[in-house]
Amino acid sequence: MNDHSINPDPTDTRPILIVPYMWIGDFVRGHTVVRVLNERWPNRPVDLLTTSLCAPLVDYMPGVRKGILADLPRSRLSIAKQRALAAELRQRGYGTALVLPRTWKAAIAPALAGIPERVGFVGEARFGLINRWRWGEKALPRFIDKNAALALPDGTPLPPEWPVPQLRMPKGEASRWQQANGLGSKPAIALAPGSVGASKRWTYYPEAARLFTDRGFDVWVVGGPGEKAMAQEIVATGGPKVRDLTGNDLRNGVLAMASASVAITNDSGLMHVAAAIGTPTIGIFGPTSPDLWAPLNGLAATMRRKTPLPCQPCQRMVCTQNDHGCMRDISAAEVVETAKRVLATAGRSAP
């Protein structure tokens, strides 16, 4: 970020609360907001509201003092839980809350807690809940611009570059995790076959796993419990060198991405995790645009259909035309060859 875009204020020491988006990728991208706040107010501690799912990420985010756990239900208001959360927030004495989502529900607890400054964009008639209004969200080009702009003084021009999200692994933690899980020390390819929305899922991970193991690589399948069936199919096709590492604990996914030689993902939360850690990451895109949704950190390679279809990008959760051609026409062989080039460029060893 441009050093002259804001003037740091070291005199303010009031804690700040960020209410982020709770999807994994969006939560990782929210670390850019943390870094902007750290620069603007170097002596104001920054806490993040989090869910049980995203909580492990907080441990690897520099500049975050604490994660405040709040597993609020998505489908109902749950006033009792909002009040309990507000009571906890009140005790922590926050001076400012940045409410990144535009939803009414996201602003309730900070308002009930009486946090003096509650910053957010106009949306869902949140009058009284947000008291530091921002306008013009729809004019901002990218998701990161909408979020990080809230960390700047109102009316500040956007910088040419934002600080990139960071996930930092304590020394030795990843190698200890590999040893504890019997994963050995050979170069491994991490495959993340999941995503929110079926249309973003590339379906040739089993074939890619077989091609990698034929070349001597270990393969780790990374994801949540919803990817268990896909992982089993990948293991069945790829053979004994493929390990199913899917499960409920996101920390395993973070450590797998940190330990892998290269990560191959759909447009998903784990793509942002891998990129923020610094692992060379190959993102496979079809219905979404990498210009809008690729990690701010950058990708080692972006896989797309050679000739775009007229319907791309559609942003749909399920393909309604062209028989998913935007993803189906990206072959396993193309992805594997790209991974070999990425490994060579990154100087990572091959078997």
DAVEN-V881731 format. One record per residue. N is the residue number from 0. RES is the residue in one small letter. PHI is phi in whole degrees, 0 to 359 (NA if undefined). NEAR is the number of other ideal C-beta (glycine too) atoms within 10 Angstrom. D_LAST is the distance of its C-alpha to the last C-alpha in Angstrom with 1 decimal. Layout:
N:RES:PHI:NEAR:D_LAST
N:RES:PHI:NEAR:D_LAST
This chain:
0:m:NA:19:39.2
1:n:298:11:42.2
2:d:297:9:43.7
3:h:259:7:47.2
4:s:283:18:46.9
5:i:218:18:48.2
6:n:256:9:50.2
7:p:300:13:48.8
8:d:240:11:51.4
9:p:280:9:50.8
10:t:277:8:54.1
11:d:275:14:53.3
12:t:238:11:51.7
13:r:292:15:52.2
14:p:295:18:49.1
15:i:240:26:47.6
16:l:249:24:46.3
17:i:255:25:43.9
18:v:260:25:44.2
19:p:267:24:41.0
20:y:288:17:39.8
21:m:259:20:38.1
22:w:287:16:35.4
23:i:303:23:32.0
24:g:297:24:31.1
25:d:293:18:34.7
26:f:296:25:34.7
27:v:297:30:31.7
28:r:297:28:33.5
29:g:296:26:36.5
30:h:293:27:35.0
31:t:301:23:36.1
32:v:298:26:39.7
33:v:303:26:39.2
34:r:294:22:38.1
35:v:294:24:41.2
36:l:296:24:43.4
37:n:301:20:42.1
38:e:286:17:42.9
39:r:290:20:46.3
40:w:230:22:47.3
41:p:296:13:45.4
42:n:247:12:47.5
43:r:257:20:47.6
44:p:298:18:45.2
45:v:243:22:43.3
46:d:248:20:42.7
47:l:240:24:41.0
48:l:291:23:42.4
49:t:213:24:39.6
50:t:257:17:39.1
51:s:301:12:37.4
52:l:298:17:34.5
53:c:274:23:33.9
54:a:307:17:35.0
55:p:302:17:31.6
56:l:296:27:30.9
57:v:300:18:33.9
58:d:297:15:32.4
59:y:251:22:29.8
60:m:259:21:32.3
61:p:296:11:33.8
62:g:90:16:37.5
63:v:257:22:38.3
64:r:284:15:40.7
65:k:201:14:40.6
66:g:262:18:39.9
67:i:259:20:43.0
68:l:286:14:42.3
69:a:211:18:44.3
70:d:273:14:43.4
71:l:283:18:46.2
72:p:294:9:46.5
73:r:284:9:45.6
74:s:265:5:48.4
75:r:214:9:51.4
76:l:285:12:53.0
77:s:54:16:53.3
78:i:300:10:55.9
79:a:299:8:55.7
80:k:290:16:52.0
81:q:296:18:52.7
82:r:292:13:55.6
83:a:296:15:53.6
84:l:295:22:50.8
85:a:300:18:53.5
86:a:297:12:55.1
87:e:293:13:51.8
88:l:296:24:51.4
89:r:299:15:55.0
90:q:295:9:54.5
91:r:274:15:51.7
92:g:67:10:54.0
93:y:294:23:51.9
94:g:268:15:53.6
95:t:218:22:51.6
96:a:236:28:49.6
97:l:259:25:47.4
98:v:258:28:47.4
99:l:289:25:44.7
100:p:292:18:45.3
101:r:273:16:48.5
102:t:281:15:49.5
103:w:296:14:52.7
104:k:296:17:51.1
105:a:294:24:48.6
106:a:262:23:51.6
107:i:294:22:53.7
108:a:298:28:52.6
109:p:302:28:52.6
110:a:289:18:56.1
111:l:297:18:57.3
112:a:284:22:56.0
113:g:72:11:58.1
114:i:297:25:55.4
115:p:301:11:57.5
116:e:248:15:55.3
117:r:237:24:53.4
118:v:262:22:51.6
119:g:188:26:50.5
120:f:282:22:51.0
121:v:299:14:54.0
122:g:174:17:53.3
123:e:53:16:54.6
124:a:49:8:58.0
125:r:270:22:56.7
126:f:299:9:59.9
127:g:95:9:60.6
128:l:274:19:57.0
129:i:259:24:55.6
130:n:240:17:58.0
131:r:234:15:56.0
132:w:289:14:55.6
133:r:238:17:53.3
134:w:241:10:53.9
135:g:87:11:52.0
136:e:301:16:48.7
137:k:294:7:48.7
138:a:277:8:48.9
139:l:279:15:45.6
140:p:288:10:42.8
141:r:233:15:39.8
142:f:302:16:39.2
143:i:295:21:38.2
144:d:295:15:41.4
145:k:297:18:43.5
146:n:284:25:42.1
147:a:290:27:41.9
148:a:299:22:45.3
149:l:292:20:46.8
150:a:274:26:45.7
151:l:260:19:47.6
152:p:302:9:51.4
153:d:304:11:53.1
154:g:88:9:53.4
155:t:290:12:50.7
156:p:299:9:49.0
157:l:292:17:45.3
158:p:288:18:43.1
159:p:295:8:41.0
160:e:218:10:37.8
161:w:263:23:37.3
162:p:298:18:35.3
163:v:278:18:31.9
164:p:299:26:31.1
165:q:228:18:29.2
166:l:236:23:27.5
167:r:252:13:26.8
168:m:265:18:24.9
169:p:303:9:26.5
170:k:304:7:24.5
171:g:88:8:22.6
172:e:294:16:23.4
173:a:294:18:20.0
174:s:293:15:18.4
175:r:295:11:21.4
176:w:295:18:21.1
177:q:301:18:17.5
178:q:296:11:18.7
179:a:296:9:21.9
180:n:261:15:20.2
181:g:62:7:17.9
182:l:266:19:14.7
183:g:71:11:12.7
184:s:237:10:10.7
185:k:289:13:7.1
186:p:303:17:6.7
187:a:233:22:9.3
188:i:256:26:11.5
189:a:267:25:15.2
190:l:250:33:17.6
191:a:241:31:21.3
192:p:277:28:23.4
193:g:269:25:26.8
194:s:184:24:29.5
195:v:278:15:33.2
196:g:106:16:34.6
197:a:298:14:33.3
198:s:292:20:33.5
199:k:270:24:30.6
200:r:265:20:28.2
201:w:287:24:25.8
202:t:260:15:25.8
203:y:258:19:22.6
204:y:300:27:20.2
205:p:301:22:20.0
206:e:294:17:19.1
207:a:296:25:16.4
208:a:300:30:14.9
209:r:296:19:14.9
210:l:296:20:13.3
211:f:293:27:10.4
212:t:292:19:10.1
213:d:299:12:10.7
214:r:266:13:7.6
215:g:95:11:5.6
216:f:278:25:6.3
217:d:278:22:9.1
218:v:231:25:12.2
219:w:245:29:15.3
220:v:262:28:18.7
221:v:243:30:21.0
222:g:165:26:24.7
223:g:269:19:28.2
224:p:298:11:30.1
225:g:291:11:31.0
226:e:261:25:27.5
227:k:300:15:27.3
228:a:296:11:28.3
229:m:296:21:25.7
230:a:297:26:23.0
231:q:296:14:24.3
232:e:293:16:24.1
233:i:294:25:20.5
234:v:297:18:19.6
235:a:297:11:21.8
236:t:278:15:20.2
237:g:278:25:16.5
238:g:95:12:16.8
239:p:292:8:16.0
240:k:277:20:12.6
241:v:258:24:14.9
242:r:247:21:17.0
243:d:273:17:20.4
244:l:250:19:21.1
245:t:288:25:24.3
246:g:171:16:27.5
247:n:277:10:30.6
248:d:264:12:29.3
249:l:298:22:28.0
250:r:302:16:26.8
251:n:299:19:23.9
252:g:294:26:23.0
253:v:297:27:23.4
254:l:292:26:21.2
255:a:296:30:18.5
256:m:295:28:18.7
257:a:290:23:18.7
258:s:269:21:15.6
259:a:287:27:13.4
260:s:285:20:11.3
261:v:205:25:13.4
262:a:244:30:16.4
263:i:238:32:18.0
264:t:220:29:21.6
265:n:281:26:25.0
266:d:288:26:27.9
267:s:209:25:28.1
268:g:299:27:28.5
269:l:292:29:24.9
270:m:298:28:24.2
271:h:289:30:26.7
272:v:299:30:25.2
273:a:299:34:21.7
274:a:294:27:23.3
275:a:290:27:25.7
276:i:287:24:23.1
277:g:106:15:21.3
278:t:286:21:18.0
279:p:305:21:17.3
280:t:237:30:19.0
281:i:252:21:19.6
282:g:258:26:23.0
283:i:256:28:24.4
284:f:240:25:28.1
285:g:226:27:30.9
286:p:280:22:34.3
287:t:244:22:33.9
288:s:262:13:33.8
289:p:296:16:30.9
290:d:298:11:33.7
291:l:260:13:35.3
292:w:241:20:32.6
293:a:293:19:29.4
294:p:300:21:28.7
295:l:299:20:30.7
296:n:293:19:27.6
297:g:95:10:26.3
298:l:250:20:23.3
299:a:292:21:20.3
300:a:200:17:21.2
301:t:242:15:24.0
302:m:260:21:23.9
303:r:220:18:27.4
304:r:302:15:29.2
305:k:303:7:29.7
306:t:245:8:33.5
307:p:299:11:34.9
308:l:278:15:37.3
309:p:300:7:40.8
310:c:274:14:40.4
311:q:273:18:37.4
312:p:276:19:37.3
313:c:263:18:39.4
314:q:65:13:38.3
315:r:278:15:39.2
316:m:286:13:37.8
317:v:228:10:38.1
318:c:292:20:38.1
319:t:246:10:41.6
320:q:201:11:41.1
321:n:63:15:38.8
322:d:50:8:37.0
323:h:61:18:34.3
324:g:298:16:33.4
325:c:297:24:32.1
326:m:254:22:29.0
327:r:296:15:29.1
328:d:271:16:28.7
329:i:258:21:25.3
330:s:275:13:22.9
331:a:297:18:19.5
332:a:298:12:18.2
333:e:300:15:19.6
334:v:294:22:17.9
335:v:294:21:14.4
336:e:296:12:15.0
337:t:296:19:16.4
338:a:298:25:13.5
339:k:298:14:11.3
340:r:293:12:14.3
341:v:297:20:14.7
342:l:299:19:11.2
343:a:294:10:12.0
344:t:295:11:15.6
345:a:282:13:14.9
346:g:72:7:12.8
347:r:272:14:10.1
348:s:288:9:6.7
349:a:250:12:3.8
350:p:300:11:0.0
